[in-house]
Amino acid sequence: MRRILGISAFYHDSAAALLVDGRIVAASQEERFSRRKNDARFPKRAIAACLAEAGIGVGDIDAVVFHEKPILKFSRTLETFLALAPHGMKAFARTLPSWLGEKLDVRKAVASGLPGLRPDVAHLFTGHHEAHAASAFLPSPFERAAILTVDGVGEWATTVIARGDGARIEPLEELRFPHSLGLLYSAFTAYCGFRVNSGEYKLMGLAPYGEPVFADRIREHVIELRPDGSFRLDLSCFDFLADDYLTNDRFHRLFGGPPRTPEASLDQRHMDLARSIQSVTEEALFGLVRRAHERTGERNLCLAGGVALNCVANGRLLREGPFERLWIQPAAGDAGGALGAALAAWHATTERGGAGAPRSAIQPDAMSSALLGPAWSDEEAAAALQVHQARFERLDDATLLERTATALDSGKVVGWVQGRMEFGPRALGNRSILGDPRSPAMQSVMNLKVKFRESFRPFAPVVLAERAHEYFDLDAASPYMLLVAQVAESQQRPVNPTATGLARLKQLRSTLPAVTHVDGSARIQTVTADSNPRLHALLSAFESRTGCPVLINTSFNVRGEPVVASPDDAYRCFINSGIDILVVGNLWMERSEQPHTSLPGTFEALPD
């Protein structure tokens, strides 16, 4: 038996993943346990959770695999600063201390973070995009596929095209820093006043409120899209090479003024900028995809890297080809690098680490519905809740489902904690907040009173897979909420075509107004009885009661906070938000019966 631990750390969204004889046993992000959003520190809590799931200790680990090659990354950083010196030296001085510590000496960081590790354990390193490619292809349902990884930057690569065949991944082409589609999208994210590495979803959600009036300006002055699918940025518009700021004065003059401050109001210019960069990003991505198809001739495409979380672009790729089938790693960002590193090591033949194991594709995939985090029994949950003197009752399955469906039908907002926690940025029904999608008021209620976030942001529908075609124009499974499609014409309602901007938010566009975005689209999650039996059963109970097999599914957290992990996290978030009902396993709680109106520690990072 061989146990391989994959780690991503020190840049964004640290995570750990554990393989036992090649099987994905567990994977978790550090932020879920530390309660520090996008926690980039060594993932000691996530590692502990993975080991606990496997029932092993640190001394049982056979190999530790890091998701990047630190020396190459430091070399790129150093070369960039030296090439631009003296400009950027202040930024370099701030960066250097972290490089002289754990970022560069990962072996020392592993030894410090994992006391008890055997001295003969193999320490391995994959390339950043090698890890992304492995996470995209090796758990996929395809024996062969083209692979495309697109993000900000790894060591040097920002984009890689590869081919997967069996257990082998063959890199074919790459684009290098500083020419990066991920950095381009992040630059517009920051310029529009959203936080880089977490606000890109907001920019994508804002795009349908605008028009692509700046798209030509972006193509003419910011990015050159070439016929072969490659691209180049005009570096005179950016400062990310030598400073903490992504954009500069030239960029600001091009697009009408200084960056928006985070809490300033959104105007039509910001909406048009969001739509414009989304349009250009889709165009660039289509160029890369066409190139991947040309180079590989494959029928299937696998995606990873932060740009692969752009579900609007993904929906277009699925509808418009040229590939017949698409599979996207649900933890497509840096967290997924931990999983990819472990998988790459398992399937590689190395002197001390990988087993060189063959691979057979697993259907529907090898990700276990991305439910790879820890779970809590009802007894463990009850013990955690009793610390707060929480008032709850334990229900049998049938009563729980019926009571929850009834509460949702009556307009209640339900916090839903079941089974193993999701791996990746999406809540897929185990750490979710649920609501009635038929309610015209529910989007505003959940955004402002529960999630404490911007009112324009859309919610995603979760739907019984066997009924999805009746409500959405989607011909494929979407288990990971990574595809956007139009609401079916039969469900649409006429709207005022002259409405503009945020005024469009108030229009009832379909029979499911709470999950229908202003362009008539929805970010869809499909659920089968095999992928998530408890969620499927709840959807069925809701359908039996209402005739509607769809619910709102949004992540169980509030603005600025990671998704909840434990029953304690869930109870704190429940008490401090506008959630009406909390269901943890078979334990049922109503807000009106609780002894608290607030609890500390939910909306800020807890102590280390």
N, C-alpha and C positions, 0 to 999 in steps of 0.2 A: 504494500500500500504506500502510495506516495502522496504527500500533502504539500501543495504549492500555494503560497500566499502572495497575492499581487497587491501592490501598494501604489497609490498616486498621492502626492503630497507636495506642499511648499509653494504652490502657485495659486490654485483655485480649486475649491471643492474636493478636499482630500477624501480618500476612500480606501477600502480594503475589500478584497475578494478572495475566497478560499476554494480551491479545487481539491477533491479527494479522488485519486485515480482518474483524473480528467473530468469528473462530474462537477458541475457548478453547485456547491453546497450552500454558500452564503455570500452576500455582498451588501455592504452598507456604506453610507457617507458619514463622515465624522460630525458634520453639523447637527445631525439628528440627535446625537447624544450630548454634545457639548452645549447645544442651544445657541451656538454662534453661527449666524448665517454665512454660508460660503467659507466655512472654517478651512484654512489652508495648512494648519499645523499637522504634525505627524499623527496619523489616525489611530492612536492607541485604543480609544474607546470602540471604534469600528472594528478593529482587529479583535478585541476581546469578544465582541458580539459574534463575529464569524467563528471564532474558536469554540465559543459556547454552543453555537448551533451544531457544530460537528462533534461536540463532546470530547474535545482534545485540549491539550495545553500547549504553551509556547515550545516546550521541549519536543513536541511531536512534529514540528514543522521540518520539512526536508529541503525546501528551497524558498527564498524570498526574492521576488522579482519586482524591480522598480520600473515605472512606466516611461522613463526617459533616460537619456545619457547625459548626466549633469555636466561632465567636462565639455562636451560639445556645446551644450546650451550656454555655459559660461564663456566659452570661446566666442560664440556669436555675440553675446552681450559685450564682451570686452572689445572685440573688433569694431563693433558699431560705435561705441563711445570713443575709441581712439581715432576712428575715421572722422569724427565730427568735432574732436577737441579743438579749442577749449569749450565750445558750446556743449552744454549738457553735463559739465563736470560736477555741478552741484547734485544733479540727479544721480550721477555715478557714485558720488561720495555717500549718498544715502543708501544706495543699493549694495555697495561693496561689503559692508559688515555681514549681511545675511548670506552672501555668497561665501564668505570666509568661514561660515559656520556650517549648519546642517544641509544647506542647499547643495554644497559641493561635496561634503564628506557624508554621503548617504549611508555608507556602511556604519559609520560611527553613530549616526542618528538611529539606525535600525537597532544597533546594539544597546543604545541608551533607552530606546522606546520599548524594546522587547527583552527585558532581563530574563535569563533562563534559556535563551536561544542556544542550541548546541553549537560548539565551535566548528563542527564540520559541515554546517549548513551552507549550501550554495547561495551566493549572492549574485544575482543576475540583473542585467539591464537591457531593456528593449528600447528601440527608438520610439519617440512620442507618436509618430504617425504609424509606426509598425504596430504599436499597441492599439491605436484606433482601428486600423485595418483588421487586426485579429478579432477585436470586439465586434466588428461589423459582420465579418464572414463566418468565423468558426462556430458561433452559436446559431447561425442562420439555417433555414430549412433547405438550402441549396447545396447540391454537390459541386456545382460550378457557378461562378458569378463574376461579374465585374465589381470592383470595389472602388469607391470614391470617398476620401476623407478630406474634409474642409473645415478649418478652424482659424484661430488667430495666428499662432505660431508654435511650433515645437522647438527642436534644436535649431534647425534652419528651415525646414519645410513648412509651408502653410497649406499646401494642397498636394494630395498624392492620388494617382490613378494606379490601380493594381488589378491583378487577376487572381482569383481563388480557385483552386482545383483540389478537391479532397482535403488534405491537411496542409497543402502548400499554398503560400501566398507569394506571388511574384510582383514586385514593384516594377512599374513600367515608365512612369513619368512623374515629375514633381515640379511645383512652383515654389520659389524660395522667398523668405523674408527679404525685404519689407513688403513685398507685393502679396497682400492678404485680403481675401474677401471678408474674413471674420473681423479683422481690424477695421476695415472700411465700415461695416455695419455697426460696430461698436463706436466708431467715431461719430456717426449720426445719432446713435443712442445717447451718448454723452452730450452732444450738441443740443438735443431736444430736451435735456434736463433729466434724463433717467440714468440710473446707476449701471455702469458697465459690468457685464457678467451676470446681471440679474434683471436688468431693465429692457433687454432686447425683446422679451415677450410683450412688453408694454408698447414698444415702437411698432411691432407687428400688429398688435391689436388696434393701434391708432390709425394705421394706414388706410383702412376702408373709409374713414371720414374725410379723406382728402382726395386730391387729384394729382397725377404725376407731372405737375407743371415744372418741376426742377429736374426731371429725368434727363433731358437733353443737356442741361448744364453740367450734370454729374458726368455724363459720357464725354463731354467736350473738354472738361477742365480737371476732372478728378480721377477717372479710371478709363483706360483704353482697353476695350474689349476686342480681342483679335480673332480672326477667322478660324484659327486652330483651337479655339476654346481657352487659350491662355489670356492673361490680362496683366496690365501694369498700372500701378498707382502713380499719380503725379505727386511726388514727395514734397513739392513746395507748398502743398495744402495741409501738411501734417506736422506735428511735433513729437510723435510717439517714438521717433528714433533717439531723441536725446532729452526728453523732458517727461514730466508726469501728465502733461496735457496731450490729448489726442489730436486736437485741431489748433490752428493758428489764425492770425489776423487775415491772411489771404482767404482761408476757408470761410471765415466769418463775413468778409466782404462779398464773397460769391453768393452767400445764401441769406443776406439781408440783415445782419446784425450779430451781436455777441450771443454766446450760448444762453439758453434759458436756464434760470436757476430752478432747482428741483421743485419748489413749492409755488412757483409763479403760474399764472393761468396759461392754459393752452389756447393758442389762436389758430386761425386757418393756415397760417404759414407753417406751423409745426405739423399740422395734419398733412399738408401737401408735401412737406419734406419726408414724412414717414412713408407716404404712398410712393414717392419718387424713389427713395432708396430701396424700398421693397421691390419695386418694378425692376430696377437695375440689378439688384441681387438675383432675382429670378432669371433675368436674361443671362447673367454671368454663369449661374449654376447650370442653366440649360446648355450653355456652350461647353462646360466641363463634362456634362453627362453625354452629350453627343460625341465628344472626343473619346470618352471612355468606351462608348459603344463601337466607335470606329476602330479603336486599338484592340479591343478584346473580341468583338463579334459575339459576345454572350447575350443570352436572353434575359438574364436576371441581374439586378443591381443591388448591392449592399452599401449602406451609407453610415458614416459616423463622423465625429467631430462636431463642434458646437453649432456650425451652420446647418447640420442635419436636423436640428431641433426646429428649424423654420418650417412649421407644418403647412403653411400656405403654399410655399414652394413645393413641398413634398406632394401635396394633393395634385398640383399641376403636373408634376413629373409622372405620377401614376396615370393620370388621365391622358396625357399627351405623348407619352413614350419618350424615346424610342424603345425602352426596355419593356418587356411584357410583365415582369413581376418585380416588386420592390420590397426590400426588408431593411428596416432602420433599427439600429441598436437603441433600445429605450433609454439607456444611460449614455447618450451619444457624446456628452461633454467629457471634461477631464476625469470625472469620477469613473466613467466607463473604462478609462485607461488602466485602472487597477485590474479589472476583469480581463481586458485584452492582453495585458502583460502576462498574467498567469496562464492564459490559454496559449499564447505564443510560446511560452516556455515549455508547456506540456507537449505541444506538437512538434517542437524543434528538437533535433538531435544535438545535444551539447555534451561536453565532457563530464560535467558535474551536475547538470540540472535537469533539462527536459528528457522526456522518455522517448521522444521521436514517435509518439503514438499515432496510429492511423485514425481517420475520422470518417464517421458515417453521419450524414445529415439527419437530424431529428425533427419530426413533425409535431406541432406546427413550428417549433423552434426549441432550442435548449435552454431557454431563459426562465422556465417555470412561471410564466406570466409576469416576470420581473418581481415576484413576491419572494425575495431572497433575504430579507431582514429578519429580525427577531419577532417572536410572538409571545403573548402573555396568556396564561390560563385564566379562567374566571376566578380561581382562588387567589392567584397572584394579583389580579386586578382589584379584587375586593379588598385585599390587604392594603394596597396602595391608596385606595379611595377612603378607607376607614381612617387613615392618617388625617384626612381633612374633615372627618365626621360627615362625609357625603351620604346622602340619603338615596338609596337605590333598592331595586328589587330584581330578583333573578327570575327570568321567564323561560319557559320552554320554547323551542324553535318556532312552532306554529304561532303561538301567542305573540312572540317577539316580532315576527314578520308582519302579522296582521296589524299589530298596534303601530308599528313603524309606518306601514303603508297608510294607515288611517291618519296619522299625524302629518305626513307629507301631503295628503289630500286636503287637509284642513289648513294648509299654508304654513305649517311649522318648518323650521330649519333644523336639520338633524346632523349631529356629529356622529360619525360612523367609524368605529375602530374594530377591526376584525383580523384575526390571523396574523400572518407574517407581513411585515412592513415592506413597502415597495422600494426598489432600487432605481434611482434616477429621479429626475425633477418632477415627474407626474404622479399624482395620487390616482390610483387605478381601482379604488373601491375598498381599500383596507385601512387607509388613513384619510378619509374623505369627509367633506361636508356635502350633504345632499339636500335638494329642494325640488319643488314642483315646477317643471319647465313651462307649464300651461299658464302660469300666473304672470300677468303683464307687469306686476310690481316687483317680482322676485329678484330680477337682476339688480335693481337699485337697492332693495333691502339688503341683499347679501353683500353687495359691494361696500355700502356705506355703514351698515350697522353690524355686520358680522366680520367681513374681511378688512374693513377700514382702509379701503383702497379707492383708486380713481373710478368714478362712475362709468366711464366709457368702456372699461375692460369687459370683454365677453366671458361668459361661462360656457363650459363644454357639456354636451349631452353624453350620457351613457345609455346605451340602448341594447335590448335583446338582439343578438346577432341575427336570429331568424326573422326578425321584424324590421331590421334596419333599412331594407330597400323600400319599405313603405313610407319612410320619413326622410330619407336622405338619398341623394344621387351618388351612391357609393357601391361599387361592384366588388370590393375587396374587404377582407377583414381589417379592422383597425384596433387591435387589442391594446395598443400602447398610447392612444390619443395623439398620434403623430401625423394624422392626415386631416386636411380640411376639404370639405365638399359642400355643395349647395344643398339646402333644404329642398326636398322633393316639391315639384310644382304643385302637386295636389294638396300640399300643406301650406303653401304660400298664400298671402293676403295682399290686396292692392295697397300701395302707399302713395303719398304725395311726392311726385318726382321733383318738385321744386325745392324741397327742404334741403338744407346744407348743414355741414358741420355737426356739432353735437345735438342740434335740433332733430337730427335723424334718429337719435337714440330713443325718442319717445314714440316712434311709430310702431304699430303692431304689424310685423311683417309675415307672421305665420301662426299656425296653431300652437307653436312652441316659442312664444316671444322671448322667454328668458334665456334661450340658448341660440337664438338666431341673430347673427351679427348684422350690422347695417347694410352689408352687401349681400345678404341672404345666405350666408355661409355658416358653417358650424364646424368646430374641431371635435371629431367624433371618436368615441370609444365604443367598440362592440364587445359584448360579453356573451360567452357560451357557458353552458352548464359545467363544462370541463375546465375552462380557464379560471372561473371564480364562482364556485357553486353557491356561496351565500349571497353574493351580490345578484346573481342570476335569479335566485329564489325571491329576493326582495323586489326586483323588477317585475317578476311574474305576479307577485302579490299586489303590487301597485297597478299593474295592467288589469288584473281581475277586478279590482275595485273601481278603476277609472276608465278602462279601455285604452290607456296610454302606456306603452312599454318603454317609456323614456323618463329619465330623471336628470336633474342637474348634478354634475359631479365636479367639485372643486377641491383643491387640496386643503387638508385640515391644518390651517395655520392662519395667522393674521399678518398684515403687512409688516415686513421687516423681520419676520420670525421664520425659522425653519419649520418644515412639516413636523407634526408631533410624532414622537416615537412611542412613548410609554403611556400607560393609563394616567399617570401623574401629569404628564405634559397635556394630555387630552382634557383632563378635568380643569386644569388651570386655564387653558384656552377657552373652554366652555364657560367658565365662570366670568371671565374677563371680556367676553364678547357677547353678541346678541343671539347666540345659538339657543334654541328652545329645548331641544332634547339631546341627550348624550347616550349613545349605545356603545358599550364596550363588551365585546363578546355577547353574552346573554344577559348582561347587566343593564338595566333601564333606569335612566335618571331624568327628571324634569326640573327645569330651572326654578320654577316657583316653589319647589320643595327643598331647595338647598339652603344651608345655613349661612352661605357667604354671598356677598355681592361683588367681591373682588379678592384676588390672591396675588401675592408678589411673585415676580420672577418670570412672568410669561413673555413680556414684550421687550426684554433686554437679555443680553448674554448672561447666563448664569456663571458663577465663579468657576474658574478652571479647577 
